[in-house]
Amino acid sequence: MASFLPYGRQLIEDDDIAAVTAALRSDFLTTGPAIDAFEQRLCEAVGAKYAVAVANGTAALHAACFAAGLGEGDEALVPAVTFLATANAVRYCGAEPRFVDVDPRCGLSRPAHFEAALTPRTRALLPVHLTGRPVELRAIRALARTRDLVVIEDAAHALGATYEGTPIGAGAHSDMTIFSFHPVKHVTTAEGGAITTNDATLAKKMRSFRSHGMVREAADLVNPKDGPWYYEQQDLGFNYRLTDVQAALGTSQLAKLGRFVERRRAIAARYDAGLAGARNVRPIGTGTPGAESAYHLYAVLFDFDAIGHTRAELVAALHARGVGTQVHYIPVPQQPYYAARGHRVSDFPGAQRYYAQTLSLPMYPALTDDDVDRVIAAVRALADAG
Ligand SMILES: *Cc1c(COP(=O)(O)O)cnc(C)c1O
């Protein structure tokens, strides 16, 4: 019996393990030189001036929302189809997300969806590159410019993706971009995240935020420095630091980003070809013209009615054939926490339609062509039978 294929998983190699072992033997387990090295490598990988490494992608979103100045009475626009963290980060700052509908055919929020959701309280836009496909950044940035709004890209799915030939994270059309290094993402630090930006002031704010809001440089102090030990807390920050052990793993993994993304794209092309002409199931497409997906996920849309099975039945049948799947995502305004705050999922028909049909198939660099063919055969056997 062939092994079970999860929907996503990390790829850790011997040199990654050696890098972690070396970090463990070094003088610093946290707040040491491995952090700077990792941030430098990330800057090089995406073409940004500054990178701030933090404990996880959610902390990265929180730091970015904080640096954007979000607070009580403000709203930030968040796609209705995303992971909870995009909306929660806005709440951590005391602001409220205003959800934005998505295109039911591809799950992405388009510029018109953002435009329709603007209110006088809007302070920031948080576009999400769902599954790794960049959204229409140029138009979203232009919209933000008309009202002086901050743009924070949630690129947790999109490390290695490009938009108009430029890597996501370069900040060509945004103020800040956040990444996650969770094991299912493109490169991993076990748990970890980062923000990239070209703005020195924002970078400084986020560096301080990840360590209790502390500052030490003489030029930044409010009161006179009374000794070399002196520091000041000027904001309410958190302990959101990444460890040197994790950063060492991240640096080792980042060196493989090109190979990992190339493999993900080859897998996607094999799925596309294998599912072409299948009945009752179709890929969500490549998304925005001029953009290249990093394929964090490979999502398809099923016509469950035509197949004559519920999604739960299909998930179980695929599981029985050794194929793991996942649903990305339950529309966030549907969550009891957000419903209780007055959000209504029925206001987002595109999100509801996308959610009703979507399923993510196995996608990670260690999948072999035979694995992919096995998934295609299992999906077609079930979908074509409808
Ligand atoms: C993974 C993810 C996050 C959060 O990242 P963590 O590292 O798990 O905190 C945020 N947004 C999206 C879209 C994600 O997929």
The ligand as a Tripos MOL2 file, in Angstrom:
@<TRIPOS>MOLECULE
LIG
   15    15     1     0     0
SMALL
NO_CHARGES

@<TRIPOS>ATOM
      1 C1         -0.2090   30.5240    7.6640 C.3       1 LIG1
      2 C2         -0.9690   31.8070    7.4760 C.ar      1 LIG1
      3 C3         -0.8950   32.8760    8.3930 C.ar      1 LIG1
      4 C4         -0.2910   32.7910    9.7550 C.3       1 LIG1
      5 O1          0.9050   32.2140    9.8460 O.3       1 LIG1
      6 P1          1.4000   31.4510   11.1840 P.3       1 LIG1
      7 O2          2.8540   31.3640   10.9560 O.co2     1 LIG1
      8 O3          0.7090   30.1300   11.2010 O.co2     1 LIG1
      9 O4          1.0360   32.3000   12.3520 O.co2     1 LIG1
     10 C5         -1.4970   34.0700    8.0360 C.ar      1 LIG1
     11 N1         -2.1830   34.2100    6.8910 N.ar      1 LIG1
     12 C6         -2.3270   33.1910    6.0250 C.ar      1 LIG1
     13 C7         -3.0940   33.4170    4.7610 C.3       1 LIG1
     14 C8         -1.7410   31.9480    6.3070 C.ar      1 LIG1
     15 O5         -1.9140   30.9280    5.4550 O.3       1 LIG1
@<TRIPOS>BOND
     1     1     2 1
     2     2     3 ar
     3     2    14 ar
     4     3     4 1
     5     3    10 ar
     6     4     5 1
     7     5     6 1
     8     6     7 2
     9     6     8 1
    10     6     9 1
    11    10    11 ar
    12    11    12 ar
    13    12    13 1
    14    12    14 ar
    15    14    15 1
@<TRIPOS>SUBSTRUCTURE
     1 LIG1         1 GROUP 0 **** ****
